[in-house]
């Protein structure tokens, strides 16, 4: 570890392997944090996004990258964790879609909180977004604020005066602006996987809500979309 790294504040950055989390990692790096990337194998439909997370962490550069397994497929209840539930095509559903994973962000943020406390780290970054998203309740600003409040009530570190901040730098940005931000930081979006049902090679289905949002974002940004879509 060099001297410049020693002097940097640490941050745990949630890294799913998708477009938003890659941009968030780049933002944390630009803010001069020493980044500890955390990905979670929660029993999702495919390994492609975790492979993407490995590639993004390597490309952007992190102090450490952990992949933690918490198998939410044991509960099911989501098209992403239960193979008997079909992933809906874009526009097929209203309200909260079948791709919502019960308590996923709460569980993942709790894991990040545990790691942050052991690292003596006061900052956690998450790529949640409340604009171009699928209606998930755990992507809203009031949820992030509530989790931060809870974290500062529940941890030894906070009680001893080291208050924690949950950073959600993309929460109010449309996908267009997220992409333009990442491009300014040199993010290679061809490494990322956003699709809910990508194949083993990481190719996107082109039909799900996430694919539609991604495609529309690149078009609006006027940036070439290098995503490999099946359709």
C-alpha positions as a printed Julia matrix, in Angstrom:
231×3 Matrix{Float64}:
   0.0     0.0     0.0
   1.48    3.35   -1.04
   1.38    6.53    1.02
  -1.34    8.16   -1.09
  -3.64    5.19   -0.44
  -2.92    5.31    3.29
  -4.11    8.92    3.43
  -7.42    8.31    1.67
 -10.73    7.81    3.44
 -12.22    4.38    2.84
 -15.58    3.69    1.24
 -17.52    0.48    0.7
 -19.07    0.58   -2.78
 -21.87   -1.79   -3.73
 -21.0    -3.24   -7.12
 -23.61   -5.38   -8.89
 -21.87   -5.36  -12.26
 -24.5    -3.14  -13.83
 -24.25    0.28  -15.44
 -25.32    2.25  -12.38
 -23.0     0.55   -9.9
 -20.02    0.91  -12.25
 -20.73    4.65  -12.53
 -21.07    4.9    -8.75
 -17.68    3.24   -8.26
 -16.12    5.72  -10.69
 -17.71    8.61   -8.77
 -16.36    7.31   -5.45
 -12.89    7.01   -6.96
 -13.14   10.55   -8.33
 -14.01   11.77   -4.84
 -10.68   10.33   -3.7
 -12.01    7.43   -1.66
 -10.06    4.22   -1.25
 -12.75    1.89   -2.58
 -13.74   -1.51   -1.21
 -16.16   -3.09   -3.67
 -18.86   -5.46   -2.43
 -20.89   -7.73   -4.69
 -23.53  -10.2    -3.54
 -24.38  -13.57   -5.02
 -27.99  -13.64   -3.85
 -29.18  -16.53   -6.01
 -29.91  -14.4    -9.05
 -30.78  -15.99  -12.38
 -27.32  -15.73  -13.92
 -23.64  -15.37  -13.06
 -23.02  -12.81  -15.79
 -23.49   -9.77  -13.58
 -21.05  -11.1   -10.97
 -18.5   -11.74  -13.73
 -19.15   -8.18  -14.88
 -18.58   -6.92  -11.34
 -15.18   -8.63  -11.3
 -14.28   -7.01  -14.62
 -15.46   -3.55  -13.56
 -13.6    -3.74  -10.24
 -10.42   -4.69  -12.09
 -10.82   -1.98  -14.75
 -11.62    0.9   -12.39
  -9.39   -0.28   -9.57
 -10.31   -1.08   -5.98
  -8.46   -1.79   -2.76
 -10.41   -5.03   -2.34
 -13.38   -6.77   -3.94
 -15.49   -9.21   -1.97
 -18.29  -11.38   -3.33
 -20.56  -12.55   -0.51
 -23.13  -15.33   -0.91
 -26.59  -14.89    0.63
 -28.95  -17.23   -1.18
 -32.29  -15.43   -1.45
 -33.52  -18.11   -3.85
 -34.26  -20.1    -0.69
 -37.21  -17.74   -0.26
 -38.01  -17.01   -3.91
 -40.78  -14.47   -4.4
 -39.07  -12.77   -7.34
 -38.52  -13.42  -11.02
 -34.82  -12.91  -10.33
 -34.55  -15.62   -7.67
 -37.28  -18.09   -8.63
 -37.04  -19.85  -12.01
 -40.77  -20.6   -11.93
 -41.55  -16.86  -12.14
 -41.1   -15.4   -15.62
 -39.21  -12.17  -16.17
 -41.82   -9.78  -17.59
 -41.14   -7.95  -20.84
 -40.87   -4.18  -20.69
 -44.27   -2.57  -20.21
 -46.06   -5.81  -19.32
 -46.74   -4.93  -15.69
 -47.92   -1.99  -13.66
 -46.93   -1.23  -10.09
 -44.02   -3.02   -8.47
 -42.85   -5.67  -10.97
 -42.08   -9.36  -10.45
 -38.36   -8.55  -10.64
 -38.49   -6.88   -7.22
 -36.47   -9.03   -4.79
 -37.93   -8.86   -1.26
 -35.57   -7.03    1.13
 -32.62   -7.26   -1.29
 -31.3    -3.74   -0.83
 -31.78   -3.91    2.94
 -29.77   -7.14    3.1
 -27.04   -5.88    0.77
 -26.71   -2.53    2.54
 -26.53   -4.38    5.87
 -23.62   -6.44    4.55
 -21.93   -3.24    3.39
 -22.53   -1.74    6.83
 -20.89   -4.71    8.55
 -17.82   -4.48    6.31
 -17.63   -0.7     6.68
 -17.62   -0.98   10.45
 -14.77   -3.51   10.43
 -12.82   -1.25    8.07
 -13.36    1.79   10.3
 -15.06    3.31    7.28
 -17.68    6.05    7.44
 -18.96    5.96    3.86
 -21.03    3.54    1.8
 -21.89    4.15   -1.86
 -24.89    2.6    -3.63
 -26.09    3.04   -7.19
 -29.82    3.08   -6.45
 -31.86    5.32   -8.71
 -35.37    6.74   -8.26
 -35.86    8.14  -11.78
 -35.24    5.55  -14.51
 -36.01    2.47  -12.46
 -38.67   -0.22  -12.24
 -40.63    1.04   -9.23
 -38.73   -0.73   -6.45
 -39.57    0.7    -3.0
 -35.98    0.26   -1.77
 -34.6     2.65   -4.39
 -36.34    5.76   -3.03
 -34.55    8.66   -1.29
 -36.64    8.22    1.88
 -35.53    4.58    2.09
 -31.84    5.51    1.84
 -32.29    8.2     4.5
 -34.1     5.74    6.77
 -31.34    3.14    6.39
 -28.68    5.74    7.2
 -30.62    6.72   10.33
 -30.89    3.08   11.37
 -27.18    2.47   10.71
 -26.23    5.35   12.98
 -28.43    3.95   15.73
 -27.3     0.35   15.39
 -23.51    0.37   15.2
 -20.74    0.63   17.75
 -18.82    2.86   15.37
 -21.6     5.45   15.15
 -22.27    5.42   18.91
 -18.58    6.18   19.43
 -18.87    9.23   17.17
 -18.02    7.87   13.72
 -21.26    8.65   11.94
 -21.92    6.79    8.7
 -23.09    8.36    5.44
 -24.93    6.45    2.72
 -24.08    8.07   -0.62
 -26.54    7.57   -3.49
 -25.07    9.93   -6.11
 -27.31    8.7    -8.95
 -30.61    8.71   -7.11
 -32.06   11.76   -8.9
 -30.38   11.31  -12.3
 -32.05   10.01  -15.47
 -30.17    7.21  -17.24
 -28.94    9.64  -19.88
 -27.09   11.72  -17.3
 -25.75    8.64  -15.52
 -24.21    7.45  -18.78
 -22.73   10.84  -19.58
 -21.27   11.04  -16.07
 -19.67    7.63  -16.43
 -18.29    8.45  -19.86
 -16.64   11.56  -18.4
 -14.88    9.28  -15.89
 -13.87    6.77  -18.55
 -16.22    3.95  -17.53
 -16.2     1.12  -20.06
 -19.87    0.2   -20.2
 -19.18   -2.79  -22.44
 -17.95   -4.52  -19.27
 -21.3    -4.09  -17.5
 -24.41   -6.29  -17.49
 -27.83   -4.82  -16.65
 -30.19   -7.42  -18.12
 -32.42   -9.39  -15.76
 -31.92  -12.56  -17.79
 -28.57  -12.28  -19.56
 -27.17  -15.48  -21.03
 -23.94  -17.17  -19.96
 -21.95  -14.98  -22.34
 -23.43  -11.86  -20.77
 -25.63  -11.02  -23.77
 -28.72   -9.01  -22.88
 -32.19  -10.3   -23.74
 -33.28   -6.95  -25.18
 -36.83   -7.47  -23.92
 -36.88   -6.82  -20.16
 -37.47   -3.51  -18.43
 -33.79   -3.11  -17.58
 -32.77   -3.57  -21.22
 -35.35   -1.01  -22.35
 -34.14    1.57  -19.81
 -30.51    0.96  -20.78
 -31.15    1.22  -24.52
 -33.23    4.37  -24.11
 -30.54    5.94  -21.91
 -27.77    5.45  -24.44
 -29.95    6.79  -27.24
 -30.88    9.88  -25.21
 -27.22   10.46  -24.3
 -26.14   10.2   -27.93
 -23.6     7.55  -26.96
 -22.95    4.34  -28.87
 -24.52    1.41  -27.04
 -21.98   -1.43  -27.16
 -24.29   -3.81  -25.28
 -24.71   -7.19  -26.99
 -28.46   -7.76  -27.23
 -29.98  -11.06  -28.31
 -32.96   -9.16  -29.69
